[in-house]
Structures are given as C-alpha cells and as structure tokens.
Amino acid sequence: MAWQSSTLTSSFADPCDLVRRTCREWNHPTNSRNQVTIRRDRIPVLGQDILNKSPHVTEWDSDDWHYKGVGFVSEDPQQKRERVGLYLLALDAINFCFWPVTDNDATTTATTETNRLEYEQLAKGLKGLAEADHNDNEKGNNHHNNSLDSYAFSPQNLATMTPTKMKSLLEPYIDFTQYPIPNLETRCELWKELGTVLLRDYHGRFLEFLDNAHGDATKLVELVATSFPGFQDETILFEEETTTTTT
C-alpha cells in the first residue's frame, strides 16, 4: 500500500519511489506528526536475523491458500496463467478493510458483529470458486478447453456481477455466518470495474494487461493504479487528504 500526501504529485509514474518518498516524509525528524521511530542501528541485526531464520526463499503459496491452476487441463498452456492472473486480480481488488474481532476483545460490544474474516479465508474461498469449473473442463465441456466462459473470474462474468450473485458464488466456499464479508456492494463494484476495464482496454485478457508492464514490477504497479481506479483509496489522515494505492 503506497501512501501519498496531497502535497505530493498525483502521478503514478513511479509508484515504488512514491512509497519511499512518503515514508521519508512521514518519518523525517522535523515532522511533528511522526508516529514511528526507526532504530537504524538495529536494521543490520534484523536483516541477519531474517536470513538466519529463512535461509531459503519462501514459496509464494507455502500455506496453500491460493489458486495456482492445479488440476486445470487445457490445450492452451497460457490458459492456466490467464486463470491464475484473473484470480489474483479479483482477490486483490476486494482484499481491504477487514477488522476481525474476537469474543473477548475489549472493544467488542453487544451491538458489534463478531467477524473473524481475514485474508486467509478470502484467499481460500476464492480459490474454491476458481476451481469450481475444473470438472467441466476435465469432461471437455468448456468449449474445447479454450474458453473462459465458465470461469467465475472471467472478465465477462466480473463485468456483470451483482451483490446477490457475488454472495451466492462465494457462500459455498466462505461461511458467511462466521465470516461475513463487509461492504459487499462496494466489493461487487470493484469486480465489475476489473471486468469492464479488461474487456474495454485489454481485449478481455489478463495476460495482455500483464504484457504491457514489459516485465517491470514498478510499471505493473503503475498500470494497476491507473487502469483500475478502485485500487486508489482516499482517507483523511491528520486533517490532510491522503491517497493510498492498494497493490
């Protein structure tokens, strides 16, 4: 998440640099609103501690929460990449503002709905939904394995999403009695935005969107922020408007 002060440029030409600039601004010793202090003398110690605990690169999905296309069979090897990319976009678009509480939380009142929803439940739930058409694919019912029509996260399906449909799709994979998803209407609009933009600007293909980054991670962050306005959040922080880019 990149924080941008209203005093800075609104351009997302270099969003990763924006993160660094904003951190420097808010952590500058002269900033009276500074809420964080970094002990720079401890950074090398922290780095060495991380290396000692994790000598090897951690797998992206070491906990098996995410959809990776396992079990999907297609004549087109790019189809699996397309599906995984659409899953990740759909997941990231609605992954915001979860504030789980427990029964013994001091801030919980009789009128506060207990909700333990966290990223894990969302990622696993969408994974189950992404795998829902695998059986049709195995039976050859998916237009010779070259169509995304039956895929829950196809741009066509996302662009026509409604809150009622979204809830009905997710309920078999997320227990709404234990993990109700707040702001479902807002999250539905974000899915609709994903589908609409991909259809309008990228011929309905995630991989075409990805190719426009030319292998540059910074460019990819810029494309996400500029192509999908829903990833640009705004809030009031210390009486100043602050823009956040969730990527």
C-alpha positions as CSV (number, residue, x, y, z in Angstrom):
1,M,0.0,0.0,0.0
2,A,1.5,3.3,-1.1
3,W,0.6,6.4,0.8
4,Q,0.6,9.7,-1.0
5,S,0.3,13.1,0.7
6,S,-1.9,15.6,-1.0
7,T,1.1,17.8,-1.2
8,L,2.9,15.4,-3.5
9,T,2.3,14.8,-7.2
10,S,-0.8,12.7,-8.0
11,S,1.2,10.9,-10.8
12,F,1.7,7.2,-10.5
13,A,4.6,7.3,-12.9
14,D,6.9,5.8,-10.3
15,P,4.7,4.4,-7.5
16,C,7.5,2.5,-5.8
17,D,9.5,5.7,-5.4
18,L,6.3,7.3,-4.1
19,V,6.4,4.7,-1.3
20,R,9.9,5.6,-0.4
21,R,9.3,9.4,-0.6
22,T,6.2,9.2,1.6
23,C,8.0,7.1,4.2
24,R,10.8,9.6,4.3
25,E,8.4,12.5,4.6
26,W,6.4,11.0,7.5
27,N,9.5,9.7,9.3
28,H,11.5,12.9,9.0
29,P,12.8,14.1,12.4
30,T,11.2,17.5,11.8
31,N,7.8,16.1,11.3
32,S,5.8,16.8,14.4
33,R,3.2,14.2,13.5
34,N,5.8,11.4,13.2
35,Q,4.3,8.4,14.9
36,V,7.1,5.9,14.1
37,T,10.8,5.8,15.1
38,I,13.2,3.6,13.2
39,R,16.3,2.4,15.0
40,R,18.7,2.4,12.1
41,D,21.4,0.7,14.2
42,R,19.2,-2.3,14.5
43,I,18.4,-2.8,10.8
44,P,21.6,-4.9,10.1
45,V,20.7,-7.1,13.1
46,L,17.1,-7.5,11.9
47,G,18.4,-8.4,8.4
48,Q,20.7,-11.0,9.7
49,D,18.0,-12.5,11.9
50,I,15.7,-12.9,8.9
51,L,18.5,-14.6,6.9
52,N,19.2,-17.0,9.8
53,K,15.5,-17.9,10.1
54,S,14.8,-18.2,6.4
55,P,18.0,-19.4,4.6
56,H,15.9,-20.3,1.5
57,V,13.4,-18.3,-0.5
58,T,9.9,-18.8,0.9
59,E,7.5,-20.2,-1.7
60,W,4.8,-17.7,-2.6
61,D,2.0,-20.0,-1.6
62,S,3.7,-22.0,1.1
63,D,0.4,-22.3,3.1
64,D,-1.6,-23.5,0.0
65,W,-4.1,-20.7,0.3
66,H,-4.1,-19.5,-3.3
67,Y,-5.3,-20.8,-6.6
68,K,-2.5,-21.9,-8.8
69,G,-4.4,-23.7,-11.5
70,V,-3.5,-27.2,-10.2
71,G,-5.9,-29.7,-11.7
72,F,-6.8,-27.5,-14.6
73,V,-6.2,-29.1,-18.0
74,S,-6.1,-27.2,-21.2
75,E,-4.7,-27.5,-24.8
76,D,-3.5,-23.9,-24.4
77,P,-0.7,-23.6,-21.8
78,Q,-1.4,-19.9,-21.4
79,Q,-4.9,-20.6,-20.2
80,K,-3.7,-21.6,-16.8
81,R,-1.7,-18.4,-16.4
82,E,-4.7,-16.4,-17.5
83,R,-6.9,-18.0,-14.9
84,V,-4.4,-17.5,-12.1
85,G,-3.8,-13.9,-13.0
86,L,-7.6,-13.2,-13.0
87,Y,-7.9,-14.9,-9.7
88,L,-5.2,-12.7,-8.2
89,L,-6.7,-9.5,-9.6
90,A,-10.1,-10.5,-8.2
91,L,-8.6,-11.4,-4.8
92,D,-6.6,-8.2,-4.5
93,A,-9.4,-5.9,-5.6
94,I,-11.6,-6.9,-2.7
95,N,-8.9,-7.5,-0.1
96,F,-9.3,-4.4,2.1
97,C,-10.8,-3.2,5.4
98,F,-11.0,-6.4,7.4
99,W,-11.1,-5.8,11.1
100,P,-11.5,-9.2,12.8
101,V,-12.7,-9.1,16.4
102,T,-12.8,-11.9,19.0
103,D,-15.4,-12.6,21.6
104,N,-13.1,-11.4,24.4
105,D,-12.0,-8.3,22.5
106,A,-12.2,-5.3,24.9
107,T,-13.6,-3.2,22.2
108,T,-16.4,-5.6,21.4
109,T,-19.9,-4.5,22.5
110,A,-23.3,-6.3,22.4
111,T,-24.0,-4.5,19.1
112,T,-20.7,-5.3,17.5
113,E,-20.9,-8.2,15.0
114,T,-18.2,-10.7,15.7
115,N,-16.3,-11.4,12.4
116,R,-13.1,-13.4,12.2
117,L,-12.7,-12.9,8.5
118,E,-9.1,-12.4,7.4
119,Y,-7.1,-12.7,4.3
120,E,-6.7,-16.5,4.7
121,Q,-10.5,-17.1,4.5
122,L,-10.8,-14.8,1.5
123,A,-7.9,-16.3,-0.4
124,K,-9.1,-19.9,0.2
125,G,-12.7,-19.0,-0.6
126,L,-11.9,-17.5,-3.9
127,K,-9.6,-20.5,-4.6
128,G,-12.5,-22.8,-4.2
129,L,-14.6,-20.7,-6.5
130,A,-11.8,-20.6,-9.1
131,E,-11.7,-24.4,-9.1
132,A,-15.4,-24.8,-9.5
133,D,-15.3,-25.4,-13.3
134,H,-12.5,-27.9,-13.2
135,N,-14.9,-30.8,-13.5
136,D,-16.5,-29.3,-16.6
137,N,-13.0,-28.8,-18.0
138,E,-12.0,-32.4,-17.4
139,K,-15.2,-33.6,-19.2
140,G,-14.4,-31.4,-22.2
141,N,-17.5,-29.2,-21.7
142,N,-15.5,-26.0,-21.8
143,H,-15.6,-25.3,-25.5
144,H,-12.5,-27.4,-26.2
145,N,-10.8,-26.1,-23.2
146,N,-10.1,-22.7,-24.9
147,S,-12.9,-20.6,-23.3
148,L,-13.2,-18.7,-20.0
149,D,-17.0,-18.6,-20.2
150,S,-17.5,-20.9,-17.2
151,Y,-14.7,-19.4,-15.1
152,A,-16.0,-17.4,-12.2
153,F,-13.4,-14.7,-12.6
154,S,-13.6,-14.2,-16.4
155,P,-13.9,-10.6,-17.4
156,Q,-17.3,-11.3,-18.8
157,N,-18.6,-12.6,-15.5
158,L,-16.9,-9.9,-13.4
159,A,-18.3,-7.1,-15.6
160,T,-21.9,-8.3,-15.0
161,M,-21.5,-9.1,-11.3
162,T,-24.3,-8.1,-8.8
163,P,-24.1,-8.2,-5.0
164,T,-26.7,-11.0,-4.9
165,K,-24.7,-13.1,-7.5
166,M,-21.4,-12.4,-5.7
167,K,-22.8,-13.7,-2.4
168,S,-24.3,-16.8,-4.0
169,L,-21.0,-17.6,-5.7
170,L,-19.0,-17.2,-2.5
171,E,-21.3,-18.8,0.0
172,P,-20.3,-22.4,-0.9
173,Y,-16.7,-21.6,-0.1
174,I,-16.9,-19.0,2.7
175,D,-19.2,-19.5,5.7
176,F,-21.0,-16.1,5.9
177,T,-22.3,-17.0,9.4
178,Q,-18.7,-17.0,10.7
179,Y,-17.0,-14.8,8.1
180,P,-19.5,-12.3,6.7
181,I,-17.9,-10.1,4.0
182,P,-18.5,-6.4,4.8
183,N,-19.2,-3.8,2.1
184,L,-20.3,-6.4,-0.4
185,E,-21.8,-3.8,-2.7
186,T,-18.5,-1.9,-2.9
187,R,-16.6,-5.1,-3.5
188,C,-19.0,-6.0,-6.2
189,E,-18.4,-2.7,-8.0
190,L,-14.7,-3.3,-7.9
191,W,-15.1,-6.7,-9.6
192,K,-17.3,-5.0,-12.2
193,E,-14.6,-2.5,-12.8
194,L,-12.0,-5.2,-13.3
195,G,-14.1,-7.0,-15.9
196,T,-15.2,-3.8,-17.7
197,V,-11.6,-2.4,-18.0
198,L,-10.1,-5.7,-19.1
199,L,-12.8,-6.1,-21.8
200,R,-12.5,-2.5,-22.9
201,D,-8.8,-1.9,-22.9
202,Y,-7.1,-5.3,-23.0
203,H,-9.4,-7.5,-25.2
204,G,-10.6,-9.3,-22.0
205,R,-7.2,-10.8,-21.4
206,F,-5.2,-10.5,-18.1
207,L,-2.0,-11.6,-19.9
208,E,-2.4,-8.7,-22.4
209,F,-2.6,-6.4,-19.4
210,L,0.4,-8.0,-17.8
211,D,2.4,-7.8,-21.1
212,N,2.0,-4.0,-21.0
213,A,4.3,-3.9,-18.0
214,H,7.2,-5.4,-20.1
215,G,8.5,-7.3,-17.1
216,D,8.9,-4.2,-14.9
217,A,7.3,-4.5,-11.4
218,T,7.2,-0.8,-11.0
219,K,5.4,-0.4,-14.3
220,L,2.9,-3.1,-13.3
221,V,2.1,-1.2,-10.1
222,E,1.5,1.9,-12.1
223,L,-0.7,0.0,-14.6
224,V,-2.8,-1.4,-11.7
225,A,-3.3,2.1,-10.1
226,T,-4.1,3.9,-13.4
227,S,-6.2,1.2,-15.1
228,F,-8.3,0.3,-12.1
229,P,-9.3,3.4,-10.1
230,G,-10.7,1.2,-7.4
231,F,-7.2,0.5,-6.2
232,Q,-6.8,4.2,-5.4
233,D,-8.2,4.7,-1.9
234,E,-8.6,8.0,-0.1
235,T,-8.8,8.8,3.5
236,I,-8.3,11.8,5.9
237,L,-5.1,11.5,7.9
238,F,-4.1,14.2,10.4
239,E,-6.6,16.6,8.7
240,E,-5.0,16.1,5.3
241,E,-6.4,14.2,2.4
242,T,-4.2,11.2,1.8
243,T,-4.3,8.9,-1.2
244,T,-3.5,5.2,-0.9
245,T,-2.8,2.8,-3.7
246,T,-3.6,-0.8,-2.7
247,T,-1.4,-3.1,-4.8
